[in-house]
Amino acid sequence: MSELDLFEASQLALGNALQSFAILVTMMGAYLTVAYLVAKKLSTVQITVINGIFIVSSLGMTYTIFSFTSAGLDYYHKIATDTESWLLILNVAIDLFMIAACLQFMWVSRGKDPLQGIT
């Protein structure tokens, strides 16, 4: 592949990662809306199902984002040697923090704070 092809492949992969992140943020918005509007009215089984679907979907999107970012940086690394590998770790850390914050919001919206006994 020529440098131009590698650069284009890198940009396409990173663009897909960005679109996947937008999907993750949309899923989080929907989850937070449910948490805010109806969390107190849901039974424990319903909350468990919603949280389970949210966790599996969010972690799947985090893996997708990681994969596209990794592929994009690999393509770019073939052109230039100054790729930042810490970007992958930061990307996953931010995604996992956002998922944990959403779960915390759901439990606070239900009137229960799971972190209450920790401090």
C-alpha beads as a LAMMPS data file, in Angstrom:
LAMMPS data file: protein, C-alpha beads

119 atoms
118 bonds

1 atom types
1 bond types

-500.0 500.0 xlo xhi
-500.0 500.0 ylo yhi
-500.0 500.0 zlo zhi

Masses

1 110.0

Atoms # bond

1 1 1 0.000 0.000 0.000
2 1 1 1.176 3.504 -0.706
3 1 1 1.449 6.129 2.025
4 1 1 -1.720 7.760 0.768
5 1 1 -3.643 4.473 1.008
6 1 1 -2.345 3.865 4.528
7 1 1 -3.270 7.387 5.571
8 1 1 -6.765 6.994 4.111
9 1 1 -7.242 3.634 5.835
10 1 1 -6.092 5.210 9.087
11 1 1 -8.544 8.087 8.744
12 1 1 -11.421 5.739 7.864
13 1 1 -10.743 3.547 10.901
14 1 1 -10.487 6.563 13.218
15 1 1 -13.675 7.986 11.684
16 1 1 -15.454 4.710 12.445
17 1 1 -14.157 4.906 16.022
18 1 1 -15.590 8.406 16.340
19 1 1 -18.955 7.258 14.969
20 1 1 -18.945 4.351 17.418
21 1 1 -18.284 6.797 20.246
22 1 1 -21.275 8.853 19.087
23 1 1 -23.421 5.711 19.271
24 1 1 -22.113 5.032 22.788
25 1 1 -23.001 8.563 23.896
26 1 1 -26.477 8.152 22.367
27 1 1 -26.984 4.889 24.265
28 1 1 -25.886 6.610 27.461
29 1 1 -28.311 9.454 26.814
30 1 1 -31.179 7.000 26.405
31 1 1 -30.143 5.142 29.563
32 1 1 -29.912 8.358 31.575
33 1 1 -33.324 9.455 30.301
34 1 1 -34.845 6.176 31.481
35 1 1 -33.017 6.544 34.799
36 1 1 -34.270 10.076 35.323
37 1 1 -37.879 9.543 34.253
38 1 1 -38.865 6.094 35.475
39 1 1 -36.140 4.617 37.708
40 1 1 -38.222 4.798 40.893
41 1 1 -41.171 3.051 39.222
42 1 1 -39.197 0.022 37.982
43 1 1 -38.967 -3.263 39.840
44 1 1 -35.676 -4.891 40.755
45 1 1 -35.997 -7.368 37.876
46 1 1 -36.659 -4.579 35.374
47 1 1 -33.668 -2.591 36.655
48 1 1 -31.487 -5.696 36.433
49 1 1 -32.532 -6.321 32.828
50 1 1 -32.026 -2.676 31.827
51 1 1 -28.636 -2.519 33.557
52 1 1 -27.584 -5.822 32.004
53 1 1 -28.488 -4.689 28.502
54 1 1 -26.773 -1.349 29.089
55 1 1 -23.572 -2.901 30.441
56 1 1 -23.267 -5.485 27.652
57 1 1 -24.053 -2.938 24.926
58 1 1 -21.733 -0.295 26.357
59 1 1 -18.844 -2.688 26.797
60 1 1 -19.412 -3.953 23.243
61 1 1 -19.266 -0.412 21.903
62 1 1 -16.156 0.266 24.001
63 1 1 -14.503 -2.768 22.409
64 1 1 -15.570 -1.555 18.954
65 1 1 -14.131 1.895 19.635
66 1 1 -10.905 0.317 20.913
67 1 1 -10.635 -1.924 17.835
68 1 1 -11.162 0.880 15.316
69 1 1 -8.781 3.206 17.169
70 1 1 -6.158 0.481 17.367
71 1 1 -6.494 -0.289 13.655
72 1 1 -6.302 3.392 12.757
73 1 1 -3.173 3.898 14.829
74 1 1 -1.606 0.730 13.370
75 1 1 -2.142 2.026 9.835
76 1 1 -0.784 5.407 10.829
77 1 1 2.228 3.790 12.529
78 1 1 3.276 2.350 9.153
79 1 1 3.639 5.929 7.877
80 1 1 4.994 7.720 10.946
81 1 1 6.610 6.465 14.115
82 1 1 5.159 9.054 16.494
83 1 1 1.860 7.344 17.296
84 1 1 0.640 7.686 20.834
85 1 1 -0.171 4.261 22.297
86 1 1 -1.439 5.867 25.510
87 1 1 -4.427 7.133 23.508
88 1 1 -5.902 3.626 23.527
89 1 1 -5.634 3.361 27.303
90 1 1 -7.083 6.842 27.794
91 1 1 -9.918 6.068 25.380
92 1 1 -10.957 2.920 27.243
93 1 1 -10.569 4.599 30.647
94 1 1 -12.867 7.455 29.643
95 1 1 -15.462 5.043 28.246
96 1 1 -15.428 2.899 31.402
97 1 1 -15.696 5.992 33.606
98 1 1 -18.727 7.180 31.624
99 1 1 -20.394 3.762 31.955
100 1 1 -19.778 3.721 35.722
101 1 1 -21.137 7.277 36.049
102 1 1 -24.321 6.272 34.223
103 1 1 -24.831 3.266 36.513
104 1 1 -24.245 5.482 39.549
105 1 1 -26.855 7.944 38.258
106 1 1 -29.394 5.135 37.854
107 1 1 -28.990 4.034 41.451
108 1 1 -29.070 7.583 42.794
109 1 1 -32.235 8.212 40.760
110 1 1 -33.830 5.214 42.445
111 1 1 -33.102 6.768 45.829
112 1 1 -30.250 4.398 46.628
113 1 1 -26.608 5.399 46.722
114 1 1 -24.265 2.393 46.368
115 1 1 -21.256 4.541 47.361
116 1 1 -22.854 5.744 50.600
117 1 1 -21.061 3.252 52.853
118 1 1 -17.650 3.661 51.208
119 1 1 -16.785 7.164 52.407

Bonds

1 1 1 2
2 1 2 3
3 1 3 4
4 1 4 5
5 1 5 6
6 1 6 7
7 1 7 8
8 1 8 9
9 1 9 10
10 1 10 11
11 1 11 12
12 1 12 13
13 1 13 14
14 1 14 15
15 1 15 16
16 1 16 17
17 1 17 18
18 1 18 19
19 1 19 20
20 1 20 21
21 1 21 22
22 1 22 23
23 1 23 24
24 1 24 25
25 1 25 26
26 1 26 27
27 1 27 28
28 1 28 29
29 1 29 30
30 1 30 31
31 1 31 32
32 1 32 33
33 1 33 34
34 1 34 35
35 1 35 36
36 1 36 37
37 1 37 38
38 1 38 39
39 1 39 40
40 1 40 41
41 1 41 42
42 1 42 43
43 1 43 44
44 1 44 45
45 1 45 46
46 1 46 47
47 1 47 48
48 1 48 49
49 1 49 50
50 1 50 51
51 1 51 52
52 1 52 53
53 1 53 54
54 1 54 55
55 1 55 56
56 1 56 57
57 1 57 58
58 1 58 59
59 1 59 60
60 1 60 61
61 1 61 62
62 1 62 63
63 1 63 64
64 1 64 65
65 1 65 66
66 1 66 67
67 1 67 68
68 1 68 69
69 1 69 70
70 1 70 71
71 1 71 72
72 1 72 73
73 1 73 74
74 1 74 75
75 1 75 76
76 1 76 77
77 1 77 78
78 1 78 79
79 1 79 80
80 1 80 81
81 1 81 82
82 1 82 83
83 1 83 84
84 1 84 85
85 1 85 86
86 1 86 87
87 1 87 88
88 1 88 89
89 1 89 90
90 1 90 91
91 1 91 92
92 1 92 93
93 1 93 94
94 1 94 95
95 1 95 96
96 1 96 97
97 1 97 98
98 1 98 99
99 1 99 100
100 1 100 101
101 1 101 102
102 1 102 103
103 1 103 104
104 1 104 105
105 1 105 106
106 1 106 107
107 1 107 108
108 1 108 109
109 1 109 110
110 1 110 111
111 1 111 112
112 1 112 113
113 1 113 114
114 1 114 115
115 1 115 116
116 1 116 117
117 1 117 118
118 1 118 119
